[in-house]
Amino acid sequence: MNTPTMLRALAADHRQRLMRLPREVSFPEGTRLFDEGARADRFWIIRTGSVELDTYVPGRRTAAIETLGHDELVGWSWLFAPRVWHLGATATTLVRAYEFDATAVRSMCQDDPALGRAVTQWVGEVLAHRLRSARTRLLDLYAPFGAGSAV
């Protein structure tokens, strides 16, 4: 199953309204977009390039969780209190993206409940997809060989 993109998840009128808000940005390879625990005040839709999500592991390097690419949402923590990043993110290539101010998007969603429901549904679908992906990766890494087969 593909990651839910804004293009597939939102009706054309909602998408058009949201696309009035972003500014185009670029990040050189190796740029840190955000750190786990920092204030989540924006999000991005990747136009080109890739971004790696990671998590802090005490006593070790950060652990890569997932790599995101074209049309994918980078950052969902801006939508939910306490609005701090749950992961970190680094550009693994040159990235071009649309950057959205989270306060402006939340305000727009509050003023238009239908848009708010659509955005919340989209971000929820992204979260569900990423949770399924993480669970699969964990099973691949840690499940005993043959654990899923019939005995």
C-alpha positions as CSV (number, residue, x, y, z in Angstrom):
1,M,0.0,0.0,0.0
2,N,1.3,3.4,-0.9
3,T,1.7,6.3,1.5
4,P,-1.3,8.5,1.4
5,T,-0.4,11.7,-0.5
6,M,-2.1,15.1,-0.3
7,L,-3.0,14.7,-3.9
8,R,-4.8,11.4,-3.4
9,A,-6.2,12.2,0.1
10,L,-7.7,15.7,-0.3
11,A,-10.4,17.0,-2.6
12,A,-9.3,19.4,-5.3
13,D,-10.8,22.4,-3.6
14,H,-9.1,21.6,-0.3
15,R,-5.8,21.0,-2.0
16,Q,-6.0,24.3,-3.9
17,R,-6.7,26.2,-0.7
18,L,-3.8,24.6,1.1
19,M,-1.4,25.1,-1.8
20,R,-1.9,28.9,-1.4
21,L,0.0,28.7,1.9
22,P,3.4,27.1,1.3
23,R,6.7,28.6,0.3
24,E,9.2,26.6,-1.8
25,V,12.4,25.6,0.1
26,S,15.4,23.5,-0.6
27,F,17.8,21.7,1.7
28,P,21.3,20.5,0.8
29,E,22.1,16.8,1.5
30,G,22.9,16.3,5.2
31,T,20.7,19.2,6.4
32,R,18.8,18.5,9.7
33,L,15.2,19.5,9.3
34,F,14.2,18.9,12.9
35,D,15.2,17.1,16.0
36,E,13.1,14.8,18.2
37,G,11.6,16.8,21.1
38,A,11.9,20.2,19.4
39,R,8.9,22.4,18.7
40,A,6.9,21.3,15.7
41,D,5.8,24.5,13.9
42,R,5.9,23.5,10.2
43,F,5.7,20.6,7.8
44,W,6.8,19.8,4.3
45,I,5.6,18.0,1.2
46,I,8.7,16.7,-0.7
47,R,8.9,17.7,-4.4
48,T,12.2,16.1,-5.1
49,G,14.8,14.3,-3.1
50,S,14.6,12.2,0.1
51,V,14.4,12.7,3.8
52,E,15.3,10.1,6.4
53,L,13.3,9.9,9.6
54,D,15.2,8.8,12.7
55,T,14.9,8.3,16.4
56,Y,17.3,8.9,19.3
57,V,18.8,5.7,20.8
58,P,20.6,6.4,24.1
59,G,24.3,5.5,23.9
60,R,24.2,5.0,20.1
61,R,23.8,6.8,16.8
62,T,20.3,7.8,15.8
63,A,18.4,4.9,14.2
64,A,16.9,5.3,10.8
65,I,13.2,4.6,10.8
66,E,12.0,5.4,7.2
67,T,13.0,7.2,4.1
68,L,10.5,9.6,2.5
69,G,10.4,10.8,-1.1
70,H,8.3,12.6,-3.8
71,D,4.9,13.9,-2.7
72,E,5.3,12.5,0.9
73,L,4.5,14.4,4.1
74,V,7.4,15.2,6.3
75,G,6.2,16.0,9.8
76,W,2.8,15.3,11.4
77,S,3.6,16.4,15.0
78,W,2.5,20.0,14.3
79,L,-1.2,18.8,14.2
80,F,-1.3,17.2,17.7
81,A,-0.6,18.6,21.1
82,P,2.0,19.0,22.6
83,R,3.3,19.8,19.1
84,V,6.8,18.5,19.5
85,W,8.6,16.3,17.0
86,H,8.3,12.6,17.8
87,L,11.2,11.8,15.4
88,G,14.1,13.6,13.8
89,A,14.6,14.2,10.0
90,T,17.6,14.7,7.8
91,A,17.8,15.4,4.0
92,T,19.7,12.4,2.5
93,T,19.8,14.1,-0.9
94,L,19.2,17.6,-2.2
95,V,15.6,18.2,-1.2
96,R,13.1,20.6,-2.8
97,A,9.8,20.9,-0.9
98,Y,6.8,22.9,-0.1
99,E,7.0,24.3,3.5
100,F,3.8,25.0,5.3
101,D,3.4,27.1,8.5
102,A,1.6,24.9,10.9
103,T,-0.2,27.8,12.7
104,A,-1.6,29.0,9.3
105,V,-2.8,25.5,8.4
106,R,-4.4,24.9,11.8
107,S,-6.2,28.3,11.6
108,M,-7.5,27.5,8.1
109,C,-8.7,24.1,9.3
110,Q,-10.4,25.7,12.3
111,D,-12.2,28.2,10.0
112,D,-13.3,25.4,7.6
113,P,-14.4,22.3,9.5
114,A,-14.7,20.2,6.3
115,L,-11.1,21.1,5.4
116,G,-10.0,20.4,9.0
117,R,-11.6,16.9,8.9
118,A,-10.0,16.2,5.5
119,V,-6.5,17.3,6.7
120,T,-6.8,15.3,10.0
121,Q,-8.0,12.2,8.0
122,W,-5.0,12.6,5.6
123,V,-2.5,13.0,8.4
124,G,-4.1,10.1,10.3
125,E,-3.8,7.9,7.2
126,V,-0.1,8.8,6.9
127,L,0.4,7.9,10.6
128,A,-1.4,4.6,10.2
129,H,0.7,3.7,7.1
130,R,3.9,4.6,8.9
131,L,2.9,2.5,12.0
132,R,2.2,-0.5,9.8
133,S,5.6,0.0,8.0
134,A,7.4,0.3,11.4
135,R,5.7,-2.8,12.7
136,T,6.7,-4.8,9.6
137,R,10.3,-3.6,9.9
138,L,10.4,-4.6,13.6
139,L,9.0,-8.1,12.8
140,D,11.6,-8.5,10.1
141,L,14.4,-7.5,12.5
142,Y,13.3,-9.2,15.8
143,A,10.8,-12.0,15.1
144,P,12.2,-15.5,15.5
145,F,12.7,-17.2,12.1
146,G,9.5,-19.0,11.2
147,A,7.4,-17.3,13.9
148,G,4.6,-16.5,11.5
149,S,4.4,-20.0,10.0
150,A,1.9,-22.7,11.0
151,V,3.3,-25.4,13.3
